[in-house]
Each structure stands twice: as structure tokens, then as C-alpha cells.
């Protein structure tokens, strides 16, 4: 490998543009997630865990948040993809003089390998390969630990890398480019010729002694990580017509799992508003029991078995109904099942009478009121009432009329009478699932599903919400709930297709 390295003189003071959330892709190792833009800038990373303070948060503050960017001179075009069914990201850039490939990943290994090798605590590996001609690159390394509360001191330790102390931990960038440090930022540039390859590895260590990675081992680490993800992906049992989208959604969910507890965070980010300029900017790097339950259901359905206004009542009914059915199968004894059965039936009666408005032919979000919530579709999705019933078809028609945001998009609710945020991504997939369960035809379900697929970004990821006017992603990202909705909708379509096929056979 030959790389011509020198200093960058044009980078400091350059003003940047905000990157749209839909222009990011995610990499991770199960403990944290990094977001990388389609320009090759790593703008979000919390280490060592999902809920740790950010080390790079240019995603939130483009001027002060910090980033680790790799830019090309004279860029003509760019494209990116995940390598196969993995979470290894590959971005290709074509310039006026050549072509370059950037491969980004967090190494993951099998437990047996980890116990027999000395490895750094956590790593991000970025491999740059020149595939044709000659490519000039600019590198900017601007870590901002602790959500950029104070600028860090970057120390050049030569062969030991660029080091930043972060409390009791050490953040170290390893590479063979010659850096210049100016005002808490390290800059470098290099010219790569066809066949050249160079690597940069960022490590985080909170233990002593610190384990330094070998730059020469980056390609082998890539191979091990690719195998790990491919082995995990191979467990997926879904083989339907939307296999690629389902696989990508399961991979997105796996990125959001914290293996120590098995919990799934709702999203990898915090503070991204559901409406540009709005105040609905929650921290989604935590686990909600609701989200966790539907995630596990979706993963089990694909082979990975390992609020509340009417909706609260519905979920209570689901729990009690499950207890009753366990008792009927003689799997539960001595728990007052008859009482469960009675309360379950009382809840059903309350929903059917108090939450149904006969004059409007719809269920409503709150007993005795007329407001709607897209979650009312769960009356069918959770098997309370068939999607094909007159009541549920009427409810669905009202949801589409009052909460429709154009095409397959739906608002979750309109509590103030006007939209205060984008269309809720999962609601569109709930509608697909409802149609597939008998609320419409198979063709209607497939058409709505394919319309929803068009709102994914170029690497198949979804945010929490979708701007109905532009189709842009809004809110935190990537959002587990939206990907769960996609998986469940695809599974419902597959079941409906089998049922329709079996019905045609019987007719013959």
C-alpha cells in the first residue's frame, strides 16, 4: 500500500451544510451505533453504550458537534450499499480522476475468537481503497466527547495514534496518514492510486493496559465481521416476495439490541424533532416494554426465536385472553382464571359499547368521544375483532379519511385538530397488515406495502416519521418501531397469499 500523505490547508473555517437524517446509514456492534452520511462523514456515535454521552454529534449541531469525515476532491457521483445481508457499509465515490471505495464497520467476532485473542474494547474501522485512477481525500477528525460540552485535547503520540482522554477512558485514532492538529481538530489529506488501500481505526478503551489494533489486520477483521452478520442473517426464515426489505429490517433491529440484557432501544439517536423546528425531540436510546414485545414477536415470526386513551383496554384484554387460553390448554393452574375470564369479557363489552359510535360507524380513541387514533387498527391486529367485520372496515375508512396524510401515509392522531408532526411511519405498515388480514384484498395490501417501501432511504432504513409533502425522514433514526411494522406487514401478506391460494384450490 502506498499513500501520499500531507497536511490539509483548506479545511479549517469551512462552513458545512446540515445533512438530512435520511441521508445516513447505520453501523454497529450491538453495544452502540454510529451514523455515517452519504458523503462519508461519521456524525453520530455514543460510546461505550447506546445511552452514553455522544463523542461525535454533528448530527445535532453541524458547527460544534464534531465529526470524522472523509471527503474526496472533485466528486462526480456517489453510491452506497450494505454488503450482502450485513451491517457493513460500502460507499463508492467517483471523481474526475478516479474511483474510491470506503468500507465502514464495527468489528464483531464469535465468542470463541474473542476469548482466544486480545482485542481492543470497541472499534470503528474505515478502509479506503482506490479502485481506479487517482483520488485525493481530505480527512477531518473532530471528536467532541460529552455532547461537545468542552473541546478535547488531541495529543499526537506518533505510532500510538491520536489520543483523547475522556474521563477514565481513552479514545485513540490509528492510521498511517500524517495529521496536523489545529484548534481541537486533526486534519490530513492523502492521494491514493489504483490498488492502494489505507485504513483508519478508532478505538475506545476504559481498561488498562490499552490494546492497540493492527492496521494490517483491518481486512481480516472485515472478513470476520461479514461472516458474523451473514451467519446471523441466514437464520431468517422469511422467503416471501419482500425478502430483501424484511432482511434489512431484521438487521436494523439487531443493530438496536443491547446483548447484555437483550433489550432493544427504540432508536439510535436522541433529540431529533418529529417536526422541523418543533419541540418533540425525545431521547429514544432506551427500551419501551411495548416496543420490545412487538420486536420480539416480529423476530420470532422471521425465525429469530431466542398509549393509551381504548388502546390500554385492548392490551389488557390481550393479556387476560392469553391467560384464559393457557388455562384452557391446561397449562395454568391456581391463578383464578375464571376471574380473568370475567374481567376479559367486561373489557370486551366496554370497548364494544363505550368506544363504538354508531352514528359514525367507527371505534374511537376514547370511550364516549369521537377522536381517532391509528392504533385502533390493533383491534384487528391483536385479534380482538376480525379486520373483515363491518365495524372494523368502517373504522379503517374513518382513519383513512381523518388521519390520511397522502397515499399510504397516516398520522398517528390529530389531538389538536391539525398535524403537529410528520406521518407516523409504522401506521402505514399497520394499514398494510390490516388490509392483509381481511380489511381489504391481497392486491390492496401489496400495493400499499410497495408504496411504503418507497419511503425507505437508499440503504433501506426508516426514521420514526415521514414528511408527507417531501417524503423526507423525520425524528429519531433508525427507528425500531417502523422496521417492526414492515416485518409484520410482510408476514401478514405472506399468510394472506397462502390462504387465498388454499381457497382457490378448494374451489377447484
C-alpha positions as CSV (number, residue, x, y, z in Angstrom):
1,X,0.0,0.0,0.0
2,X,1.3,3.4,-0.9
3,X,-0.4,6.6,0.3
4,X,1.0,10.1,-0.3
5,X,0.1,11.9,2.9
6,X,0.4,15.6,3.8
7,X,-1.4,18.4,5.6
8,X,-4.7,20.0,4.8
9,X,-4.6,23.8,4.5
10,X,-8.1,24.4,3.2
11,X,-10.3,22.7,5.8
12,X,-10.4,25.0,8.8
13,X,-13.2,27.5,8.9
14,X,-15.1,25.9,6.1
15,X,-18.9,26.2,6.6
16,X,-20.9,23.0,6.4
17,X,-24.5,22.2,5.4
18,X,-26.8,20.2,7.6
19,X,-27.3,16.6,6.4
20,X,-30.9,15.2,6.2
21,X,-31.5,12.3,8.6
22,X,-32.5,10.1,5.6
23,X,-29.0,10.5,4.2
24,X,-27.4,8.5,7.0
25,X,-26.7,4.8,7.3
26,X,-26.0,2.9,10.5
27,X,-23.2,0.6,11.6
28,X,-22.9,-1.1,15.0
29,X,-21.8,-3.9,17.2
30,X,-24.7,-4.4,19.5
31,X,-23.5,-2.0,22.1
32,X,-23.6,1.2,20.2
33,X,-24.5,2.6,16.7
34,X,-22.6,5.1,14.5
35,X,-24.4,7.1,11.8
36,X,-22.5,7.9,8.6
37,X,-23.7,10.3,5.9
38,X,-23.7,9.5,2.2
39,X,-20.8,11.9,2.0
40,X,-18.7,9.7,4.2
41,X,-19.0,11.8,7.4
42,X,-19.4,10.0,10.7
43,X,-21.7,12.4,12.6
44,X,-23.1,10.4,15.5
45,X,-21.5,8.0,17.9
46,X,-22.2,7.3,21.6
47,X,-19.6,5.2,23.4
48,X,-19.4,2.8,25.1
49,X,-23.2,2.3,25.1
50,X,-26.3,3.5,23.3
51,X,-27.2,5.8,26.2
52,X,-23.7,7.2,26.7
53,X,-22.8,10.8,26.0
54,X,-22.1,11.4,22.3
55,X,-18.5,11.5,21.1
56,X,-19.5,12.8,17.7
57,X,-22.8,14.7,17.5
58,X,-22.5,16.8,14.3
59,X,-26.0,15.3,13.6
60,X,-27.4,17.7,16.3
61,X,-25.1,20.7,15.9
62,X,-23.4,20.9,12.5
63,X,-21.0,23.6,13.6
64,X,-19.9,22.4,17.1
65,X,-21.0,18.8,17.3
66,X,-17.9,17.1,15.9
67,X,-17.4,14.6,13.1
68,X,-15.0,12.2,11.5
69,X,-15.2,12.9,7.8
70,X,-13.5,11.6,4.7
71,X,-14.1,13.8,1.7
72,X,-12.9,13.5,-2.0
73,X,-11.8,16.3,-4.2
74,X,-13.7,16.8,-7.5
75,X,-16.6,14.5,-6.6
76,X,-18.8,13.5,-9.6
77,X,-21.0,10.8,-8.2
78,X,-21.5,8.6,-5.1
79,X,-23.5,5.4,-4.2
80,X,-23.6,3.1,-1.3
81,X,-25.0,-0.2,-0.1
82,X,-24.7,-2.7,2.7
83,X,-22.5,-5.6,1.7
84,X,-24.9,-8.5,1.3
85,X,-27.1,-9.2,4.3
86,X,-24.8,-7.5,6.8
87,X,-24.4,-4.2,8.5
88,X,-21.1,-3.5,6.8
89,X,-21.5,-0.2,4.8
90,X,-19.7,0.3,1.5
91,X,-19.8,3.8,-0.2
92,X,-18.3,4.3,-3.6
93,X,-17.1,7.7,-4.9
94,X,-16.2,8.7,-8.4
95,X,-14.2,11.8,-9.0
96,X,-12.8,13.4,-12.1
97,X,-9.6,11.4,-11.8
98,X,-10.5,8.1,-10.2
99,X,-12.8,5.9,-8.1
100,X,-12.6,5.1,-4.4
101,X,-14.4,2.7,-2.1
102,X,-15.0,3.4,1.6
103,X,-15.9,0.5,3.9
104,X,-17.2,1.2,7.4
105,X,-17.9,-1.3,10.1
106,X,-17.7,-2.1,13.8
107,X,-15.9,-5.4,14.2
108,X,-17.9,-8.3,15.6
109,X,-16.5,-11.7,16.3
110,X,-17.7,-15.1,17.6
111,X,-17.3,-15.6,21.4
112,X,-14.7,-18.3,20.8
113,X,-12.5,-16.0,18.8
114,X,-12.9,-13.2,21.4
115,X,-11.8,-15.4,24.3
116,X,-8.7,-16.5,22.5
117,X,-7.5,-13.2,21.2
118,X,-6.5,-9.9,22.7
119,X,-8.8,-7.2,21.2
120,X,-9.5,-3.5,21.7
121,X,-12.5,-2.7,23.8
122,X,-14.6,-1.1,20.9
123,X,-13.6,-0.2,17.4
124,X,-14.7,1.5,14.3
125,X,-12.8,0.5,11.2
126,X,-12.8,2.6,8.0
127,X,-11.0,1.1,5.0
128,X,-10.3,3.3,1.9
129,X,-9.5,1.6,-1.4
130,X,-8.7,3.2,-4.7
131,X,-10.2,1.1,-7.5
132,X,-9.2,3.2,-10.5
133,X,-7.1,6.2,-11.3
134,X,-6.1,8.5,-8.6
135,X,-8.2,10.0,-5.7
136,X,-7.4,12.9,-3.4
137,X,-9.0,12.7,0.0
138,X,-9.4,15.1,2.9
139,X,-9.8,13.8,6.4
140,X,-11.2,15.8,9.4
141,X,-11.2,14.2,12.8
142,X,-13.0,16.3,15.4
143,X,-14.2,14.3,18.4
144,X,-16.4,16.1,20.9
145,X,-16.9,13.9,24.0
146,X,-19.6,14.6,26.4
147,X,-22.0,16.1,23.8
148,X,-19.4,18.7,23.0
149,X,-19.6,20.4,26.4
150,X,-15.9,21.3,26.2
151,X,-13.3,20.9,23.4
152,X,-10.9,18.0,23.8
153,X,-7.2,18.0,23.8
154,X,-5.9,15.8,20.9
155,X,-2.4,14.5,21.5
156,X,-0.3,13.1,18.7
157,X,1.5,10.1,20.1
158,X,3.1,9.0,16.8
159,X,2.8,5.3,16.3
160,X,0.4,5.2,19.3
161,X,-2.1,7.3,17.4
162,X,-4.1,10.5,18.1
163,X,-5.3,10.3,21.7
164,X,-8.1,12.0,23.6
165,X,-8.8,11.4,27.3
166,X,-12.5,11.0,28.1
167,X,-12.9,10.7,31.8
168,X,-11.3,7.4,32.7
169,X,-11.4,6.2,29.1
170,X,-9.1,6.7,26.1
171,X,-10.2,7.5,22.6
172,X,-7.5,6.7,20.0
173,X,-7.4,7.1,16.3
174,X,-4.9,4.9,14.5
175,X,-3.8,5.4,10.9
176,X,-0.8,6.0,8.6
177,X,-1.8,9.5,7.5
178,X,0.3,12.4,8.8
179,X,-2.1,14.7,10.7
180,X,-2.0,18.4,11.6
181,X,-3.8,19.4,14.8
182,X,-5.4,22.8,15.0
183,X,-7.9,24.1,17.5
184,X,-9.1,20.7,18.7
185,X,-9.3,19.2,15.2
186,X,-6.9,17.0,13.3
187,X,-6.6,17.3,9.6
188,X,-4.9,15.2,6.9
189,X,-5.0,14.6,3.2
190,X,-3.8,11.8,1.0
191,X,-3.6,10.8,-2.6
192,X,-4.5,7.2,-3.3
193,X,-3.6,5.5,-6.6
194,X,-5.3,2.4,-8.2
195,X,-4.6,-0.6,-6.0
196,X,-3.8,1.5,-2.9
197,X,-5.6,0.8,0.4
198,X,-5.3,2.5,3.7
199,X,-7.2,2.0,7.0
200,X,-8.1,4.1,10.0
201,X,-9.2,2.5,13.2
202,X,-10.9,4.4,16.1
203,X,-10.7,2.6,19.5
204,X,-12.3,3.2,22.9
205,X,-10.8,1.7,26.0
206,X,-11.7,2.1,29.6
207,X,-9.3,-0.6,30.8
208,X,-5.6,-0.8,31.4
209,X,-3.4,-1.8,29.6
210,X,-4.9,-0.5,26.4
211,X,-4.9,-2.9,23.4
212,X,-3.8,-1.3,20.2
213,X,-5.2,-2.6,16.9
214,X,-3.0,-3.7,14.0
215,X,-3.8,-1.6,10.9
216,X,-2.7,-4.6,8.8
217,X,-5.5,-6.7,10.4
218,X,-8.3,-4.5,9.1
219,X,-9.1,-6.7,6.1
220,X,-9.2,-9.8,8.2
221,X,-11.5,-8.0,10.8
222,X,-13.7,-7.1,7.8
223,X,-13.9,-10.8,6.8
224,X,-14.7,-11.9,10.3
225,X,-17.4,-9.3,10.7
226,X,-19.0,-10.1,7.3
227,X,-19.2,-13.8,8.3
228,X,-20.7,-13.0,11.6
229,X,-23.5,-10.9,10.0
230,X,-24.1,-13.4,7.2
231,X,-24.4,-16.2,9.7
232,X,-26.9,-14.3,11.7
233,X,-28.9,-13.3,8.6
234,X,-29.0,-16.9,7.4
235,X,-31.4,-17.7,10.3
236,X,-34.2,-15.7,8.7
237,X,-37.0,-18.0,7.6
238,X,-39.0,-15.5,5.6
239,X,-38.7,-16.3,1.9
240,X,-41.6,-14.2,0.5
241,X,-41.5,-11.7,-2.2
242,X,-40.3,-8.9,0.1
243,X,-37.3,-10.9,1.4
244,X,-34.8,-8.1,0.9
245,X,-36.8,-5.5,2.8
246,X,-37.6,-7.9,5.6
247,X,-33.9,-8.9,5.9
248,X,-32.8,-5.3,6.1
249,X,-35.4,-4.6,8.8
250,X,-34.3,-7.5,10.9
251,X,-30.7,-6.3,10.5
252,X,-31.7,-2.8,11.6
253,X,-33.4,-4.3,14.6
254,X,-30.4,-6.3,15.5
255,X,-28.3,-3.2,15.5
256,X,-30.6,-1.8,18.2
257,X,-30.3,-4.8,20.6
258,X,-28.2,-4.5,23.7
259,X,-26.8,-8.0,24.2
260,X,-26.1,-7.8,27.9
261,X,-29.8,-7.5,28.7
262,X,-31.4,-8.5,25.4
263,X,-33.3,-5.1,25.4
264,X,-34.0,-3.2,22.2
265,X,-33.6,0.5,22.2
266,X,-36.3,2.4,20.3
267,X,-33.8,4.2,18.1
268,X,-30.1,5.0,18.0
269,X,-30.4,8.8,18.4
270,X,-31.7,11.5,20.6
271,X,-33.1,15.0,20.2
272,X,-34.1,14.8,16.5
273,X,-37.5,16.6,16.2
274,X,-40.6,14.9,14.8
275,X,-41.3,18.3,13.0
276,X,-38.5,20.6,11.9
277,X,-38.4,23.4,14.3
278,X,-40.6,21.6,16.8
279,X,-40.1,20.6,20.4
280,X,-40.9,16.9,20.2
281,X,-37.3,15.8,20.4
282,X,-37.2,12.9,22.7
283,X,-34.3,10.6,23.7
284,X,-35.1,7.3,22.1
285,X,-32.0,5.4,23.2
286,X,-34.0,3.4,25.7
287,X,-36.2,0.3,25.8
288,X,-40.0,0.5,26.0
289,X,-41.8,-2.7,27.0
290,X,-44.4,-2.1,24.3
291,X,-41.7,-1.8,21.6
292,X,-39.7,-4.8,23.0
293,X,-42.8,-7.0,22.9
294,X,-43.6,-6.3,19.3
295,X,-40.0,-6.5,18.2
296,X,-39.7,-10.0,19.7
297,X,-42.9,-11.0,18.0
298,X,-41.6,-9.8,14.7
299,X,-38.2,-11.5,15.1
300,X,-39.8,-14.8,16.2
301,X,-42.1,-14.6,13.1
302,X,-39.0,-14.5,10.9
303,X,-37.1,-17.3,12.6
304,X,-35.3,-15.4,15.4
305,X,-36.7,-17.2,18.4
306,X,-34.2,-16.7,21.0
307,X,-50.6,4.7,24.8
308,X,-53.2,4.5,25.7
309,X,-56.7,6.8,25.6
310,X,-59.3,2.3,24.1
311,X,-55.7,1.0,23.3
312,X,-54.9,0.4,27.0
313,X,-58.1,-1.6,27.5
314,X,-57.3,-3.6,24.3
315,X,-53.9,-4.5,25.6
316,X,-55.3,-5.6,29.0
317,X,-57.8,-7.7,27.1
318,X,-54.9,-9.3,25.1
319,X,-53.1,-10.2,28.4
320,X,-56.2,-11.7,30.0
321,X,-57.2,-13.5,26.9
322,X,-53.8,-15.1,26.7
323,X,-54.1,-16.3,30.4
324,X,-57.5,-17.8,29.7
325,X,-56.2,-19.7,26.7
326,X,-53.3,-21.0,28.7
327,X,-55.8,-22.3,31.2
328,X,-57.9,-23.9,28.6
329,X,-54.9,-25.8,27.3
330,X,-54.3,-27.0,31.0
331,X,-51.0,-25.1,31.1
332,X,-52.1,-22.8,34.0
333,X,-53.5,-23.8,37.4
334,X,-54.5,-22.0,40.6
335,X,-54.4,-18.4,39.3
336,X,-58.1,-17.5,39.4
337,X,-58.7,-18.0,35.7
338,X,-62.4,-17.6,36.0
339,X,-61.8,-14.1,37.4
340,X,-59.5,-13.4,34.4
341,X,-62.2,-14.6,32.1
342,X,-64.8,-12.4,33.6
343,X,-62.7,-9.3,33.6
344,X,-61.6,-10.0,30.0
345,X,-65.3,-10.2,28.9
346,X,-66.1,-7.0,30.8
347,X,-63.3,-5.2,28.9
348,X,-64.6,-6.5,25.6
349,X,-68.1,-5.3,26.4
350,X,-66.8,-1.9,27.4
351,X,-64.9,-1.5,24.2
352,X,-67.8,-2.7,22.0
353,X,-70.3,-0.3,23.7
354,X,-68.4,2.7,25.1
355,X,-65.8,3.0,22.3
356,X,-68.2,2.5,19.4
357,X,-70.0,5.5,17.9
358,X,-72.9,4.0,15.9
359,X,-73.8,7.3,14.1
360,X,-70.2,7.5,12.8
361,X,-69.8,3.7,12.3
362,X,-66.4,3.7,13.9
363,X,-64.5,2.8,17.1
364,X,-62.9,5.9,18.7
365,X,-59.8,6.6,20.6
366,X,-61.5,7.3,24.0
367,X,-64.8,6.0,25.3
368,X,-67.6,8.4,24.7
369,X,-65.5,10.7,22.4
370,X,-65.1,11.0,18.7
371,X,-61.3,11.4,18.3
372,X,-59.4,8.8,16.3
373,X,-56.0,7.1,16.6
374,X,-54.4,4.9,14.0
375,X,-53.7,2.4,16.9
376,X,-57.4,1.5,16.6
377,X,-56.3,-0.9,13.8
378,X,-54.8,-3.0,16.6
379,X,-58.4,-4.2,17.4
380,X,-57.8,-6.4,14.4
381,X,-54.0,-6.8,14.5
382,X,-54.3,-8.2,18.1
383,X,-57.3,-10.4,17.1
384,X,-59.9,-8.6,19.1
385,X,-62.2,-8.3,16.1
386,X,-61.8,-9.5,12.5
387,X,-60.5,-7.0,10.0
388,X,-63.3,-8.0,7.7
389,X,-66.1,-7.1,10.1
390,X,-68.3,-4.2,9.2
391,X,-67.2,-2.3,12.3
392,X,-63.5,-2.6,11.5
393,X,-64.0,-1.7,7.9
394,X,-65.9,1.4,9.0
395,X,-63.2,2.3,11.5
396,X,-60.5,1.9,8.8
397,X,-62.4,4.1,6.4
398,X,-62.7,6.8,9.1
399,X,-58.9,6.5,9.9
400,X,-58.0,6.9,6.2
401,X,-60.4,9.9,5.9
402,X,-59.4,11.8,9.1
403,X,-55.8,10.7,9.6
404,X,-54.7,10.2,6.0
405,X,-51.5,12.1,5.0
406,X,-51.5,11.2,1.3
407,X,-51.0,7.8,-0.3
408,X,-50.4,5.1,2.3
409,X,-49.2,7.6,4.9
410,X,-51.2,8.1,8.1
411,X,-50.9,10.5,11.1
412,X,-51.0,8.7,14.4
413,X,-53.6,11.1,15.7
414,X,-54.7,14.7,15.4
415,X,-55.1,15.6,19.1
416,X,-55.2,19.4,18.3
417,X,-57.1,19.1,15.1
418,X,-54.0,19.9,12.9
419,X,-50.9,17.9,12.3
420,X,-48.1,18.8,14.7
421,X,-45.6,16.3,13.4
422,X,-45.0,14.0,10.4
423,X,-46.8,10.9,9.4
424,X,-46.0,8.1,11.8
425,X,-44.1,5.5,9.8
426,X,-45.4,2.4,11.5
427,X,-49.0,3.5,10.9
428,X,-48.7,3.0,7.2
429,X,-47.5,-0.6,7.8
430,X,-50.3,-1.2,10.3
431,X,-52.7,-0.3,7.5
432,X,-51.0,-2.9,5.2
433,X,-51.3,-5.5,7.9
434,X,-54.9,-4.7,8.4
435,X,-55.7,-5.0,4.7
436,X,-53.8,-8.3,4.5
437,X,-55.8,-9.6,7.5
438,X,-59.1,-9.2,5.7
439,X,-59.7,-5.5,5.8
440,X,-59.1,-5.4,2.0
441,X,-57.8,-7.5,-0.8
442,X,-54.4,-9.0,-1.1
443,X,-53.7,-6.7,-4.0
444,X,-54.6,-3.7,-2.0
445,X,-52.3,-4.8,0.8
446,X,-49.4,-5.4,-1.7
447,X,-49.9,-2.0,-3.4
448,X,-49.9,-0.1,-0.1
449,X,-46.8,-2.1,1.1
450,X,-44.9,-1.3,-2.1
451,X,-45.8,2.4,-1.7
452,X,-44.4,2.3,1.9
453,X,-41.2,0.7,0.7
454,X,-40.6,3.7,-1.4
455,X,-40.1,5.8,1.7
456,X,-37.0,3.9,2.9
457,X,-33.7,5.6,2.3
458,X,-31.2,4.3,-0.2
459,X,-29.9,1.6,2.2
460,X,-33.4,0.5,3.3
461,X,-33.6,2.4,6.7
462,X,-36.6,4.3,8.1
463,X,-36.9,7.1,10.7
464,X,-39.7,7.4,13.1
465,X,-41.8,9.7,10.8
466,X,-42.2,10.8,7.2
467,X,-42.8,14.2,5.9
468,X,-46.0,13.8,3.8
469,X,-45.0,16.7,1.5
470,X,-41.4,15.8,0.7
471,X,-41.1,12.1,1.8
472,X,-38.2,13.1,4.0
473,X,-37.4,11.2,7.1
474,X,-38.2,12.9,10.4
475,X,-37.5,12.1,14.0
476,X,-35.0,9.6,15.5
477,X,-33.2,7.1,13.3
478,X,-33.1,4.3,12.6
479,X,-36.4,3.6,14.3
480,X,-37.1,0.1,15.5
481,X,-40.9,0.6,15.6
482,X,-41.1,1.4,11.8
483,X,-39.0,-1.6,10.9
484,X,-41.1,-3.9,13.1
485,X,-44.2,-2.6,11.2
486,X,-42.6,-3.5,7.9
487,X,-41.8,-7.1,9.0
488,X,-45.2,-7.7,10.4
489,X,-46.9,-6.3,7.3
490,X,-44.8,-8.6,5.1
491,X,-45.6,-11.6,7.2
492,X,-49.3,-10.8,7.0
493,X,-49.2,-10.5,3.2
494,X,-47.5,-13.9,3.0
495,X,-50.1,-15.5,5.2
496,X,-52.9,-14.0,3.1
497,X,-51.3,-15.2,-0.1
498,X,-51.2,-18.7,1.3
499,X,-54.8,-18.5,2.5
500,X,-56.0,-17.2,-0.9
501,X,-54.1,-19.9,-2.7
502,X,-55.6,-22.6,-0.5
503,X,-59.0,-21.2,-1.0
504,X,-58.7,-21.3,-4.8
505,X,-57.6,-25.0,-4.5
506,X,-60.7,-25.9,-2.6
507,X,-62.9,-24.2,-5.2
508,X,-61.3,-26.3,-7.9
